[in-house]
Amino acid sequence: MFKYKKIKEIAGSLVVVDGVSNIKYEELVEVELEDGSRRTGRVLEASEGKALVQMFEETRGLDPSSSKVSFLGKTMTFGASEDIMGRIFDGSAKPLDGHPYPIPDKELDINGKPINPYCREYPDNFVQTGISAIDGLNTLVRGQKLPIFSAAGLPHSVLAAQIARQAKIAGNFSIVFGAMGITFEESRFFVEEFKKTGALSRSVLFMNIASDPVIERITLPRLALTVAEYLAYEKDYHVLVILTDMTNYCEALREVSASRKEVPGRRGYPGYLYTDLATLYERAGIIKGKKGSVTQIPILTMPEDDKTHPIPDLTGYITEGQIMLSRGIYQQGIYPPIDVLPSLSRLRDKGIGEGKTREDHSGLANQLFASYARGQEIRELTVILGESSLSDTDRAYLRFAEGFEEKFLAQDIYENREIEETLDIGWSLLRILPQDELKRVKDKDIKKYLETKEENETQS
């Protein structure tokens, strides 16, 4: 460890130190003030004779002439152990729950290591969230990264908490929850929800509120993913990582980039935004020979509801699909306001079917999707031509679209549906349509799940 006393300049949260050598990128820094107190930071840029340091705490009170800067010779690490389950930390890994830091089994670099593509195992196991719009049509698969695209004012925080308490995977299961740049009220809501439902005992929470240092927003998802990898690959847990809100993370990157006077890219975001997001999203997966897995649900709010904005746009290139929340559906009073038509899970068909969910799942999902899309087209046509211009079949599709939204999409905030219940609701809705319109489900499934149940209901 080397001490220097040559702070050349302080600009916001950045400190420029002169007269240094052998300093490395991401190296931890400790600044000792004249009164003996210490503040921490990390190296953003290093060159011979000069280092640019990003402080974790505020720089008010730092006197360039009297403060001592120490370079610790190591990057930021997290002391991991199974005792972190049920604990709450901030974005710099300090406990927020009033309990002492648990004794670590080992220190892990929060930047992680890339997974060798050869060592990856293909995701093909169903993860139940208890939400029909996800489980039935845009299924989450263990080891997948499936983001939720939301917008300001939509209930993505409520949805995140619901998924966290309801998600179910066979075997040892845990949740790692990371919140960045949220309000104090949102932070309290998440903590109370985890405590009230008992989910906290199998979870690790990282909280960063809007008034916390910007740099913590950048380190928090890396801390969360480091914990997830430790639990998954060393303790054999199936870990679901929920990160909200990735837009706040990207705004923090833009703020730091502007402080460093870097040449901006699209809409002022740094040119390396894609690469940076990939270093986070690609830490999800299953490794051959390991019993555990890391599944990711990043949540982001699209600025101005624009899905072509750089954050959702780049996220869509890296991840395996997206769940889209709709303002129009939310204004109809439907929760969760998931718009299934633009939503997509690219790994859905790998995680469903006989032995995983049910043998009729794939055909039923395709039929529901196609029928709802047709119902939406007819709904738009009705606005122009009027309902009197519709055929009987068109009216059936219109009733189906209304029933689909009321019975399949809509569910209570605390309603946890098993996959069988979700599929049965789907079949009950298909009864609205003429059988000759059901071209995406197998005849044997129609006989088993549609005709047989109708006969039983008639007899009863």
C-alpha positions in Angstrom: 0.0 0.0 0.0 1.4 3.4 -1.0 0.5 6.8 0.4 0.6 10.0 -1.6 -0.1 13.6 -0.6 -0.6 15.1 -4.1 -4.2 15.7 -4.8 -4.0 18.0 -7.8 -7.7 18.6 -8.4 -11.2 17.8 -7.0 -14.2 18.0 -9.5 -17.5 16.7 -8.1 -16.9 13.1 -7.0 -13.7 12.8 -9.0 -10.2 13.3 -7.5 -7.0 13.7 -9.6 -3.9 12.4 -7.8 -0.4 13.3 -9.1 3.0 11.6 -8.6 1.8 8.0 -8.7 3.2 4.9 -10.3 2.2 1.2 -10.8 -1.5 2.0 -10.3 -4.1 -0.3 -11.8 -7.6 0.3 -13.2 -10.4 -0.5 -10.7 -7.9 -0.4 -7.8 -9.4 0.6 -4.4 -8.4 3.9 -2.9 -8.6 5.2 0.6 -8.4 9.0 1.3 -7.4 10.0 4.9 -8.6 13.4 6.0 -6.8 15.7 8.4 -9.1 14.6 11.3 -8.2 11.0 10.7 -11.5 9.9 9.1 -11.3 7.9 5.9 -13.3 7.8 2.6 -13.1 5.2 -0.1 -13.0 5.3 -3.9 -11.7 3.4 -6.9 -9.4 4.2 -9.8 -11.2 5.1 -13.0 -8.1 6.0 -15.1 -4.5 5.3 -14.5 -1.4 6.6 -16.4 2.2 7.1 -15.5 2.3 9.8 -12.9 -1.4 10.4 -12.6 -4.6 8.7 -11.4 -8.3 9.6 -11.7 -10.2 8.4 -8.6 -14.0 8.1 -8.3 -15.1 8.6 -4.7 -17.8 6.4 -3.1 -18.6 9.1 -0.5 -19.0 12.8 -1.1 -15.9 15.0 -1.6 -17.0 17.9 0.6 -14.4 18.5 3.3 -11.5 17.1 1.3 -8.5 19.4 1.5 -6.1 18.8 -1.3 -3.2 20.1 0.8 -3.7 17.9 3.8 -5.5 14.7 2.7 -3.5 11.5 2.2 -4.4 9.1 -0.7 -3.6 5.4 -0.3 -3.8 2.9 -3.1 -4.7 -0.4 -1.7 -3.3 -2.7 -4.5 -6.6 -4.6 -4.9 -9.9 -4.3 -6.6 -13.3 -4.2 -4.8 -14.2 -7.6 -3.3 -17.1 -9.0 -1.4 -16.8 -11.4 1.5 -19.2 -14.2 0.7 -20.7 -16.9 2.9 -24.1 -18.6 3.3 -24.7 -16.3 6.3 -25.5 -13.5 3.9 -28.9 -15.0 3.3 -31.6 -12.9 4.9 -29.3 -9.8 5.0 -29.6 -6.3 3.5 -26.7 -4.3 2.2 -26.1 -1.0 0.4 -24.2 -0.4 -2.9 -20.8 -0.5 -1.2 -21.5 -3.8 0.6 -22.1 -2.2 4.0 -25.0 -3.8 6.1 -28.2 -1.8 6.3 -30.0 -4.1 8.8 -28.1 -3.2 11.9 -26.3 -6.5 12.1 -22.5 -7.0 11.9 -21.0 -8.1 8.6 -21.0 -11.9 8.4 -17.7 -13.8 8.7 -16.8 -14.5 5.0 -15.8 -17.9 3.7 -13.9 -16.2 0.9 -13.3 -12.8 -0.8 -14.5 -12.5 -4.3 -13.8 -9.9 -7.0 -17.1 -8.2 -7.8 -16.2 -7.9 -11.5 -16.4 -11.7 -11.8 -15.0 -13.8 -14.7 -16.6 -14.4 -18.1 -18.1 -17.9 -18.5 -16.4 -19.9 -21.1 -19.1 -20.6 -23.8 -17.9 -24.2 -24.1 -18.7 -24.7 -20.4 -22.3 -23.3 -20.6 -25.2 -25.7 -20.4 -28.3 -24.9 -22.5 -31.2 -23.6 -20.3 -34.2 -25.9 -20.5 -35.9 -26.0 -17.1 -39.2 -24.2 -16.3 -39.2 -21.4 -13.6 -42.7 -20.7 -12.2 -43.4 -17.1 -11.3 -47.1 -17.5 -10.5 -48.1 -14.9 -13.2 -50.1 -16.4 -16.1 -48.9 -13.9 -18.7 -45.3 -15.0 -18.0 -45.7 -18.7 -17.2 -48.2 -19.4 -19.9 -47.0 -17.4 -22.9 -43.5 -15.9 -22.2 -42.1 -18.6 -20.0 -39.0 -17.9 -17.9 -36.4 -20.7 -18.1 -33.7 -21.5 -15.5 -30.4 -19.8 -16.6 -32.1 -17.3 -18.9 -31.9 -13.5 -18.8 -35.4 -12.1 -19.4 -35.8 -8.4 -18.9 -39.0 -6.5 -18.1 -39.5 -3.3 -20.1 -41.6 -0.8 -18.2 -42.2 2.9 -18.1 -42.6 5.7 -15.6 -45.8 5.3 -13.5 -46.3 1.6 -14.3 -46.3 -0.9 -11.4 -42.9 -2.6 -12.1 -41.9 -2.4 -8.5 -45.0 -4.2 -7.4 -44.4 -6.8 -10.1 -40.8 -7.3 -9.1 -41.8 -7.9 -5.5 -44.5 -10.3 -6.6 -42.1 -12.4 -8.7 -39.5 -12.4 -5.9 -41.9 -13.8 -3.3 -43.7 -16.2 -5.7 -40.9 -17.6 -8.0 -40.4 -21.3 -7.6 -37.6 -23.6 -8.9 -37.1 -27.2 -7.9 -34.2 -27.7 -5.5 -32.3 -25.1 -3.3 -33.7 -21.8 -4.3 -32.7 -18.2 -3.4 -33.3 -14.6 -4.5 -30.7 -11.9 -5.0 -32.5 -8.6 -5.2 -30.7 -5.4 -6.3 -32.4 -1.9 -6.4 -30.6 1.1 -7.9 -31.5 4.8 -7.6 -34.9 4.1 -6.0 -36.8 6.4 -3.6 -36.7 5.8 0.1 -40.4 4.8 0.0 -39.7 2.2 -2.7 -36.8 0.8 -0.6 -39.0 0.5 2.5 -41.8 -1.2 0.3 -39.3 -3.8 -1.0 -37.9 -4.6 2.5 -41.3 -4.8 4.1 -42.6 -7.1 1.3 -39.7 -9.5 1.8 -40.2 -9.5 5.5 -44.0 -9.8 5.5 -44.0 -12.8 3.2 -41.0 -14.6 4.7 -39.1 -14.4 1.5 -36.2 -12.5 3.2 -34.9 -15.7 4.8 -33.9 -17.1 1.4 -32.9 -13.7 -0.1 -30.0 -11.2 -0.2 -31.0 -7.6 -0.7 -28.9 -4.7 -2.0 -30.4 -1.3 -1.8 -29.2 2.0 -3.3 -31.5 5.0 -2.9 -31.4 8.1 -5.1 -29.5 10.2 -2.5 -26.7 7.6 -2.3 -23.4 8.2 -4.2 -23.7 7.6 -8.0 -20.8 5.2 -8.0 -22.7 2.8 -5.7 -25.3 2.4 -8.5 -22.5 1.1 -10.7 -21.0 -1.3 -8.1 -24.4 -2.6 -6.8 -25.3 -5.0 -9.7 -21.8 -6.4 -9.7 -22.1 -7.1 -5.9 -25.5 -8.8 -6.4 -24.2 -11.0 -9.3 -21.1 -11.9 -7.3 -23.3 -13.1 -4.5 -25.5 -15.0 -7.0 -22.5 -16.7 -8.6 -21.1 -17.8 -5.2 -24.5 -19.3 -4.1 -25.0 -20.9 -7.5 -21.7 -22.4 -8.4 -20.2 -23.0 -5.0 -23.3 -23.7 -2.8 -25.5 -25.3 -5.4 -28.4 -22.9 -5.2 -30.7 -22.0 -8.1 -30.5 -18.2 -7.8 -33.0 -15.7 -9.3 -31.4 -12.2 -9.7 -33.8 -9.3 -9.9 -32.2 -5.9 -10.8 -34.3 -2.7 -10.8 -34.0 -0.1 -12.3 -31.3 -0.7 -15.0 -32.2 2.8 -16.4 -30.8 4.3 -13.2 -27.7 2.3 -13.6 -27.2 3.5 -17.2 -27.8 7.1 -16.0 -25.1 6.7 -13.5 -22.7 5.5 -16.2 -23.6 8.5 -18.3 -22.9 10.8 -15.3 -19.5 9.3 -14.6 -18.7 9.4 -18.3 -19.5 13.1 -18.5 -17.4 13.8 -15.5 -14.5 12.1 -17.2 -15.1 14.3 -20.3 -15.4 11.2 -22.6 -16.8 11.6 -26.1 -20.5 10.7 -25.8 -22.4 8.2 -27.9 -26.1 7.9 -28.6 -28.1 10.4 -26.5 -25.1 11.2 -24.3 -24.5 7.7 -23.1 -21.0 6.4 -23.2 -20.0 4.5 -26.4 -19.2 1.4 -24.3 -22.7 1.1 -22.9 -23.4 -2.1 -24.8 -20.2 -3.7 -23.6 -20.9 -2.7 -20.0 -24.4 -4.0 -20.0 -23.2 -7.3 -21.5 -20.7 -7.7 -18.7 -23.7 -7.8 -16.3 -26.3 -9.7 -18.4 -23.9 -12.4 -19.5 -23.2 -13.5 -15.9 -26.5 -15.4 -16.0 -26.4 -19.1 -17.0 -25.7 -22.7 -16.1 -22.2 -24.2 -16.0 -21.6 -27.8 -16.9 -20.8 -29.9 -13.9 -22.3 -27.3 -11.5 -25.6 -28.1 -9.7 -26.7 -24.4 -9.3 -27.7 -21.7 -11.8 -28.1 -18.0 -12.2 -31.3 -16.6 -13.7 -31.7 -12.9 -14.3 -34.8 -10.6 -14.5 -33.4 -7.0 -15.1 -36.1 -4.4 -15.0 -35.8 -1.1 -16.8 -38.0 1.9 -17.4 -38.1 3.1 -21.0 -37.6 6.9 -21.1 -40.6 8.5 -22.7 -42.1 5.0 -23.3 -39.6 4.7 -26.2 -38.4 1.1 -26.8 -35.9 2.3 -29.4 -34.1 4.3 -26.7 -30.5 3.0 -26.3 -31.1 1.3 -22.9 -34.0 -1.0 -24.0 -32.5 -1.3 -27.5 -29.1 -2.6 -26.4 -30.7 -4.7 -23.6 -32.8 -6.4 -26.3 -29.7 -7.4 -28.3 -28.1 -9.1 -25.3 -31.0 -10.8 -23.5 -33.2 -13.7 -24.6 -36.5 -11.8 -25.1 -38.4 -9.2 -23.1 -41.6 -8.8 -21.1 -43.3 -5.5 -22.1 -45.6 -3.6 -19.8 -48.3 -1.5 -21.4 -49.6 1.9 -20.3 -52.8 1.3 -22.3 -53.5 -2.0 -20.5 -52.6 -0.4 -17.1 -55.2 2.3 -17.8 -57.8 -0.4 -18.3 -57.3 -1.3 -14.7 -55.5 -4.6 -15.5 -52.7 -5.9 -13.3 -50.1 -6.9 -14.2 -50.3 -4.7 -17.4 -48.2 -7.1 -19.5 -48.7 -6.7 -23.3 -48.2 -10.3 -24.5 -48.1 -9.4 -28.2 -44.7 -7.6 -28.3 -43.4 -9.7 -25.4 -41.1 -12.6 -26.2 -39.2 -15.4 -24.4 -36.8 -16.9 -26.9 -36.2 -20.0 -24.7 -39.9 -20.7 -23.9 -40.2 -23.8 -26.0 -37.1 -25.3 -24.3 -38.6 -25.0 -20.8 -42.1 -26.3 -21.4 -43.8 -29.5 -22.5 -44.3 -33.0 -21.0 -42.2 -33.5 -17.9 -41.6 -29.8 -17.4 -45.1 -28.1 -17.5 -47.7 -30.1 -19.5 -47.7 -31.7 -22.9 -50.4 -29.2 -24.3 -48.5 -26.1 -23.2 -46.8 -25.2 -26.5 -49.8 -25.6 -28.7 -52.1 -23.8 -26.2 -49.7 -20.9 -25.9 -49.5 -20.5 -29.7 -53.3 -20.7 -30.0 -53.9 -18.1 -27.2 -51.3 -15.7 -28.7 -52.8 -16.0 -32.3 -56.4 -15.7 -31.1 -55.6 -12.6 -28.9 -53.8 -11.0 -31.9 -56.8 -11.6 -34.1 -59.2 -10.2 -31.4 -57.1 -7.1 -31.2 -57.3 -6.6 -34.9 -61.1 -7.0 -34.9 -61.3 -4.6 -31.9 -59.5 -1.9 -34.0 -61.7 -2.7 -37.0 -64.8 -2.3 -34.8 -63.8 1.3 -34.0 -63.8 2.2 -37.7 -66.7 0.1 -39.1 -68.9 -0.6 -36.0 -69.9 -3.9 -34.4 -72.8 -4.4 -36.8 -70.3 -5.1 -39.6 -68.8 -8.1 -37.8 -69.5 -11.8 -38.5 -70.4 -14.2 -35.8 -66.8 -15.5 -35.8 -65.4 -12.0 -35.5 -67.7 -11.4 -32.5 -66.4 -14.6 -30.9 -62.8 -13.3 -31.2 -63.9 -10.0 -29.7 -65.4 -11.8 -26.7 -62.2 -13.9 -26.5 -60.0 -10.8 -26.4 -62.1 -9.3 -23.6 -62.1 -12.6 -21.6 -58.4 -13.1 -22.1 -57.6 -9.7 -20.5 -60.1 -10.1 -17.7 -59.4 -13.8 -16.7 -55.9 -14.7 -18.1 -53.9 -11.4 -17.9 -55.6 -9.9 -14.9 -54.8 -11.3 -11.4 -54.5 -10.1 -7.9 -51.2 -8.8 -6.6 -51.1 -11.7 -4.1 -52.5 -14.3 -6.5 -50.0 -17.1 -7.1 -51.2 -19.3 -9.9 -49.8 -22.8 -10.5 -49.0 -23.6 -14.1 -51.9 -26.1 -14.3 -54.3 -23.4 -13.3 -52.9 -21.0 -15.9 -53.2 -23.6 -18.7 -56.8 -24.5 -17.6 -57.8 -20.9 -17.7 -56.4 -20.8 -21.3 -58.5 -23.8 -22.3 -61.7 -22.3 -20.8 -61.2 -19.2 -22.9 -60.8 -21.2 -26.1 -64.4 -22.5 -25.6 -65.5 -19.0 -26.7 -64.2 -19.7 -30.2 -65.5 -22.2 -32.8 -63.5 -25.4 -32.8 -62.6 -25.1 -36.4 -60.7 -21.9 -35.5 -58.4 -23.9 -33.2 -55.7 -24.7 -35.7 -52.6 -24.5 -33.4 -53.6 -27.1 -30.8 -53.6 -30.9 -31.4 -56.8 -32.8 -31.8 -56.0 -35.1 -28.9 -55.5 -32.0 -26.7 -58.8 -30.6 -27.8 -60.5 -33.9 -26.9 -58.7 -34.2 -23.5 -58.8 -30.6 -22.3 -61.8 -29.1 -24.1 -64.4 -31.7 -25.0 -63.9 -33.9 -22.0 -64.2 -31.0 -19.5 -67.3 -29.7 -21.3 -68.9 -33.1 -21.0 -68.0 -33.4 -17.3 -69.4 -29.9 -16.6 -72.6 -30.7 -18.5 -73.1 -34.0 -16.5 -72.4 -32.2 -13.2 
